[in-house]
Amino acid sequence: MKTVAIGIIGYGTVGQGVVEVLARNAREIERRSGYQLQVKRVAKRSWQGIDTSALPFACDTDPFAIASDPDIGIVIELAGGEHPAFEIIKTALEHGKHVITANKALIARHGDTLFTLAREKGLELTFEAAVAGGIPVIKVLRESMSGNEVKRVAGIINGTSNYILSEMTQKGRGFADVLKEAQALGYAEADPSFDINGTDAAHKITILASLAFGIPLQFDSVYIEGIDALTPDDIQDAAELGYTIKHLGLAVRRDNGVEIRVHPTLVPQDALIASVNGVMNAVQIQGNAIGNSLYYGPGAGKLPTASAVVADLIDVVRELNLKSEDRLAEFGYSQVLDRNTLPVLPPEDFNSAYYLRLTVADRAGVLADITRILADNGISINSVSQKNRHKHNSYIPLVLLTEKVREAQMDAACAQLAALPAVSGAVKRIRVEHFG
């Protein structure tokens, strides 16, 4: 049986998981791939405190030495970050090596450049582990959904934000309190900003949108909102209206383009995705032939992410003897076709229903003024409720649900509502999505 030599760059949690999965499942992997997969060299910034004599591979501190090693056939990049990961992968491709990465930020921001180089060199650059950890959603979009025109991808794709919202929903806790606990439990980093401000989810939905619609990677066009402005009142209001608030990444096909957005979202409580709690991830895909399908599982972790990396590794090995033109393209679309046929829409062209929360003076005529402004902007109201339990100094919260509307109309209406003398403070608004 032939052997393929592998170099791994990054020996943290996932890197160790990959080595463990390859050893634990060696026989099954050989049966599936037809090759022995042997880790020859691993690079780590420092090996201090690790007994390297017990490891079955050469230990390096220079990732570029592995990327250029003529004896290495496949490089697995697990170092993370944009730089020097970009330069490492570029070096590996230039030296004729297939590359597997779990680096969502790198793919979202620089993927098109690296994919172009990989194609020129007749090489594979795969990235299943970059989105949703152990859930094989990239393979689903690239292969299993290829008979569909994908209409929408909606994902809970950041476990930290989902854990925080789950705790706020189930226990009525405040955001800051839950965030502190998430950090203590290791669910959130010491600097959790990429998780809670939506950047991490934006990297992932950028990739999913390209897979779903065959468009270029366009991270800078993604609309991003975090979860730090949500309050227990918002969550309680949503529950009373029959909704749960989830932090979603959404890629939606419209007649005139695609929406790519990340934001808190009211989801009906009976929707499958509403029941995904804790640090788990889920991605719901709507195709014009299959309808709605949901993919659920751990979005991070040592072995789930390693499982996705090894699955990519097996796919690459299976295609080693294929000509480059016979291999599946990175996003599953023919490179002959134009990938710019669907523009990414600006926020003012989004279409969504809305939850609105206003603090208003408790006097006659106020509701009439509010409904008039909404009507003047072409916005239909689904429901209105007063939150009398929160009345304070003659002011009372007023909650409205609207029908779907173009966001530019909602922008204009909210500016006019905030200018009313009877309205105190800003108008809180959260988008609403239905999954029928």
C-alpha positions in Angstrom: 0.0 0.0 0.0 1.3 3.4 -0.9 2.1 6.0 1.8 1.4 9.7 1.7 3.6 11.9 3.9 1.8 14.6 5.8 3.0 17.8 7.5 1.0 19.6 10.1 1.4 23.2 11.0 -0.1 23.9 14.4 -0.1 21.4 17.2 -2.7 22.9 19.5 -6.1 21.3 20.3 -7.1 20.5 16.7 -3.6 19.5 15.6 -3.4 17.0 18.4 -6.9 15.8 17.5 -5.9 15.2 13.9 -2.9 13.0 15.0 -5.2 11.2 17.4 -7.9 10.5 14.8 -5.3 9.3 12.2 -3.9 6.9 14.8 -7.1 5.7 16.3 -8.9 5.1 12.9 -5.8 4.2 10.9 -7.2 0.9 9.5 -10.6 2.5 8.6 -8.9 5.4 6.9 -6.7 3.1 4.9 -9.7 1.1 3.8 -11.5 4.3 2.7 -8.5 6.1 1.1 -6.4 3.2 -0.2 -3.3 4.8 1.2 -1.4 4.8 4.5 -1.4 8.4 5.8 1.7 9.1 7.8 2.4 12.3 9.8 6.1 13.0 9.1 6.6 16.5 10.5 4.7 18.9 12.8 5.5 22.5 13.4 4.7 24.3 16.7 5.8 27.7 17.9 7.4 26.1 21.0 7.7 22.5 22.2 8.7 23.5 25.7 7.1 21.2 28.3 6.3 18.5 25.8 8.2 15.2 25.7 9.0 15.1 22.0 10.8 11.8 22.3 7.5 10.1 22.7 6.0 11.6 19.5 6.0 9.5 16.2 7.0 12.5 14.0 9.7 15.1 13.6 9.1 18.2 15.7 9.8 21.6 14.1 9.4 25.3 14.9 9.6 26.5 11.3 6.4 26.1 9.4 8.0 27.2 6.2 10.4 24.3 6.3 7.5 21.9 6.3 5.7 23.9 3.5 8.7 23.5 1.3 9.8 20.0 2.3 10.0 17.9 -0.9 9.1 14.7 1.0 5.8 16.1 2.2 2.8 15.6 -0.1 0.0 17.2 1.9 0.2 20.1 4.3 -2.5 20.7 7.0 -2.6 24.3 8.3 -4.1 24.6 11.8 -2.1 27.6 13.1 -5.0 30.0 12.6 -5.0 33.8 11.9 -4.5 35.5 8.6 -0.7 35.9 8.8 1.6 34.1 8.5 -1.0 31.4 7.6 -1.5 33.0 4.2 2.2 33.0 3.4 2.6 29.4 4.7 -0.2 28.1 2.5 1.1 30.1 -0.5 4.5 28.5 0.0 3.1 25.0 0.2 1.1 25.5 -3.0 4.1 26.9 -4.8 6.1 23.9 -3.8 3.5 21.5 -5.2 1.7 20.4 -2.1 -2.0 19.9 -1.5 -3.3 21.9 1.4 -6.0 21.4 4.0 -7.0 24.2 6.4 -9.5 24.9 9.1 -8.8 28.7 8.9 -12.2 30.4 8.3 -10.8 34.0 8.5 -8.1 33.2 6.0 -10.5 31.6 3.5 -13.1 34.3 3.9 -10.6 37.2 3.4 -8.0 35.6 1.1 -9.5 32.4 -0.3 -10.0 33.5 -3.9 -6.3 34.4 -4.2 -5.2 31.1 -2.8 -7.8 29.1 -4.8 -6.5 30.7 -8.0 -3.0 29.7 -7.2 -4.1 26.1 -6.3 -5.9 25.8 -9.7 -2.8 27.1 -11.5 -0.7 24.5 -9.8 -3.2 21.7 -10.3 -3.6 21.3 -6.5 -6.3 20.9 -3.9 -7.0 23.5 -1.2 -9.8 22.1 1.0 -11.5 23.7 4.1 -14.3 21.5 5.5 -13.3 22.3 9.1 -13.5 26.0 8.5 -17.2 26.2 9.2 -19.3 24.4 11.9 -16.6 22.1 13.1 -17.7 18.5 12.8 -20.9 19.3 10.8 -20.1 18.4 7.1 -22.0 21.4 5.8 -19.4 22.4 3.2 -19.6 19.0 1.6 -23.4 19.2 1.7 -23.5 22.5 -0.2 -20.7 21.6 -2.6 -21.9 18.1 -3.4 -25.2 16.9 -1.9 -27.2 20.1 -2.8 -25.8 20.3 -6.3 -29.2 19.4 -7.8 -30.8 22.4 -6.2 -31.0 26.1 -6.6 -30.2 27.1 -3.0 -32.6 29.8 -1.8 -31.3 30.3 1.8 -28.7 29.3 4.2 -29.3 30.1 7.9 -26.8 29.1 10.5 -26.1 29.1 14.2 -22.4 29.0 13.5 -20.8 30.5 16.6 -21.1 28.4 19.8 -20.1 31.1 22.2 -22.9 33.5 21.2 -25.4 30.6 21.1 -24.4 29.6 24.6 -24.8 33.1 25.9 -28.3 33.5 24.3 -29.4 30.1 25.5 -28.5 31.0 29.1 -30.2 34.4 28.8 -33.3 32.7 27.3 -33.6 29.7 29.7 -32.5 31.4 32.9 -33.3 35.1 32.4 -29.7 36.1 33.0 -28.0 39.3 31.8 -25.4 39.3 29.0 -22.4 40.4 31.0 -23.0 37.7 33.7 -23.3 34.9 31.1 -20.2 36.1 29.2 -18.1 36.0 32.3 -19.3 32.4 32.9 -18.6 31.4 29.3 -15.0 32.6 29.7 -14.6 30.7 32.9 -15.9 27.5 31.2 -13.6 28.0 28.2 -16.5 28.6 25.8 -15.3 32.2 25.2 -11.8 33.6 24.8 -10.2 36.1 27.1 -11.0 38.6 24.3 -14.4 37.4 23.0 -15.0 40.2 20.6 -14.9 38.2 17.4 -17.6 35.9 18.8 -20.0 38.4 20.3 -19.6 41.1 17.7 -20.4 38.6 14.9 -17.0 38.6 13.1 -16.5 34.9 13.5 -19.9 34.1 12.2 -19.4 36.5 9.3 -16.2 34.7 8.2 -18.2 31.5 8.1 -21.3 32.8 6.3 -19.0 34.4 3.7 -17.8 30.9 2.9 -21.3 29.3 2.9 -22.7 32.1 0.6 -20.0 31.3 -2.0 -20.8 27.6 -1.8 -24.5 28.2 -2.0 -24.6 30.7 -4.8 -21.3 30.3 -6.7 -20.2 33.9 -6.0 -16.8 35.2 -5.1 -15.8 35.4 -1.4 -16.9 38.8 -0.2 -16.3 39.2 3.5 -16.2 43.0 3.3 -19.8 43.0 2.0 -21.3 41.1 4.9 -23.6 43.0 7.2 -22.7 42.3 10.8 -24.4 42.9 14.2 -23.4 41.4 17.5 -25.4 40.3 20.5 -24.1 42.6 23.2 -27.0 45.0 22.9 -29.6 42.3 23.7 -31.4 42.5 27.0 -33.5 40.1 29.1 -36.5 42.3 28.2 -35.9 41.6 24.5 -35.7 37.9 25.1 -38.8 37.9 27.3 -40.8 39.9 24.8 -39.8 37.5 22.0 -40.9 34.5 24.1 -44.3 36.1 24.8 -44.7 36.6 21.1 -43.8 33.0 20.3 -40.2 33.5 19.2 -36.7 32.7 20.4 -33.7 35.1 19.7 -30.8 33.4 17.9 -27.6 34.9 16.5 -27.8 33.8 12.9 -25.6 34.0 9.8 -27.9 34.3 6.8 -27.3 34.1 3.0 -30.5 34.7 1.1 -31.0 34.6 -2.6 -33.3 37.4 -4.0 -34.3 38.1 -7.6 -31.8 41.0 -7.7 -28.9 39.6 -5.8 -28.0 38.0 -2.4 -28.2 39.2 1.1 -25.3 38.1 3.4 -25.8 39.1 7.0 -25.1 38.2 10.6 -27.4 39.5 13.4 -29.7 38.6 16.3 -32.9 37.2 14.9 -36.3 36.4 16.2 -37.1 32.8 15.1 -40.5 31.1 15.7 -40.2 28.7 18.7 -41.5 25.8 16.6 -38.7 26.1 14.0 -36.1 23.4 14.3 -33.3 25.8 14.5 -34.9 27.5 17.5 -34.2 24.4 19.6 -30.4 24.4 19.1 -29.0 25.5 22.4 -25.7 25.7 24.3 -22.5 25.6 22.3 -24.0 23.5 19.5 -24.2 24.6 15.9 -26.8 24.1 13.2 -27.2 25.1 9.6 -30.5 25.0 7.8 -30.4 25.0 4.0 -33.4 25.6 1.7 -33.2 24.3 -1.8 -35.9 24.5 -4.5 -36.0 20.7 -4.9 -35.3 19.4 -1.4 -37.1 22.1 0.6 -35.6 22.7 4.1 -33.0 20.5 5.7 -31.1 20.9 9.0 -27.6 19.9 9.9 -26.8 19.8 13.6 -23.7 19.0 15.7 -20.7 20.3 17.6 -19.3 23.4 15.9 -15.9 23.2 17.6 -13.7 20.9 19.8 -10.7 18.7 19.4 -12.1 15.6 17.8 -15.2 17.0 15.9 -13.0 19.5 14.1 -10.2 16.9 13.6 -12.9 14.6 12.1 -13.6 17.3 9.4 -9.9 17.8 8.7 -9.3 14.0 8.3 -12.4 13.8 6.0 -10.8 16.5 3.8 -7.5 14.5 3.9 -9.2 11.4 2.7 -10.9 13.3 -0.1 -7.6 14.8 -1.3 -5.9 11.4 -1.2 -8.7 9.8 -3.2 -8.1 12.3 -6.0 -4.3 12.2 -6.1 -4.3 10.3 -9.4 -7.0 12.5 -11.0 -6.1 15.3 -13.4 -6.8 18.7 -12.0 -9.5 19.4 -14.5 -11.3 16.2 -13.3 -11.4 17.2 -9.6 -14.3 18.9 -8.0 -13.9 22.7 -7.9 -13.5 24.2 -4.5 -17.1 25.6 -4.4 -18.6 23.0 -6.6 -19.2 25.3 -9.6 -17.5 25.1 -13.0 -14.7 27.6 -13.4 -15.9 28.3 -16.9 -19.0 30.0 -15.6 -19.2 33.6 -14.4 -19.1 33.8 -10.6 -20.3 37.4 -10.5 -23.8 36.9 -11.7 -25.4 37.6 -8.3 -24.4 40.9 -6.7 -24.3 41.2 -2.9 -27.1 43.6 -1.8 -26.5 46.5 0.5 -28.4 46.6 3.8 -31.0 49.1 2.5 -32.1 46.5 0.0 -32.6 43.7 2.6 -36.1 42.3 3.1 -37.2 41.3 6.6 -39.9 41.5 9.2 -39.1 43.4 12.4 -39.5 43.4 16.1 -39.6 47.0 17.3 -39.4 48.1 21.0 -40.1 51.8 21.8 -40.4 53.6 25.2 -43.3 55.9 24.8 -45.3 58.4 26.9 -48.4 56.8 28.3 -51.0 59.2 26.8 -53.7 59.3 24.2 -52.7 59.7 20.5 -49.2 58.2 20.8 -50.0 54.9 19.2 -51.9 56.7 16.4 -48.8 58.7 15.6 -46.6 55.6 15.5 -49.0 53.6 13.3 -49.3 56.7 11.0 -45.5 56.9 10.5 -45.3 53.1 9.8 -48.2 53.4 7.3 -46.6 56.4 5.6 -43.5 54.3 5.0 -45.4 51.3 3.6 -44.9 49.2 6.7 -47.7 46.8 7.8 -48.1 45.9 11.5 -48.5 42.3 12.5 -49.1 42.9 16.3 -48.8 45.5 19.0 -48.5 45.0 22.7 -47.9 47.3 25.7 -45.6 46.1 28.5 -47.5 47.6 31.4 -45.4 45.8 34.0 -42.5 48.0 33.0 -44.2 51.4 33.3 -41.9 54.0 34.7 -42.4 57.7 35.2 -45.4 57.7 32.9 -43.4 56.0 30.1 -44.2 52.5 28.9 -42.5 50.0 26.6 -44.4 49.4 23.3 -43.6 46.3 21.2 -44.6 45.9 17.6 -44.1 43.1 15.1 -44.1 44.2 11.4 -44.6 42.3 8.2 -41.7 42.0 5.7 -40.5 45.3 4.4 -37.5 46.7 2.5 -34.9 47.9 5.1 -34.6 51.4 3.6 -38.3 51.9 4.5 -37.6 50.7 8.0 -34.6 53.0 8.3 -36.7 56.0 7.4 -39.6 55.0 9.7 -37.3 54.4 12.7 -35.7 57.9 12.3 -39.1 59.5 12.2 -40.3 57.4 15.3 -37.2 58.4 17.3 -37.9 62.1 16.5 -41.4 61.9 18.0 -41.6 64.0 21.3 -43.5 61.1 22.9 -40.7 58.6 22.2 -37.9 58.4 24.7 -34.5 57.1 23.6 -33.6 55.0 20.6 -35.9 52.5 18.8 -34.7 48.9 19.3 -35.2 46.8 16.3 -34.4 43.1 15.6 -35.0 41.3 12.4 -37.5 38.4 12.3 -37.1 35.3 10.1 -39.6 32.5 9.4 -38.6 29.1 8.1 -41.7 27.7 6.6 
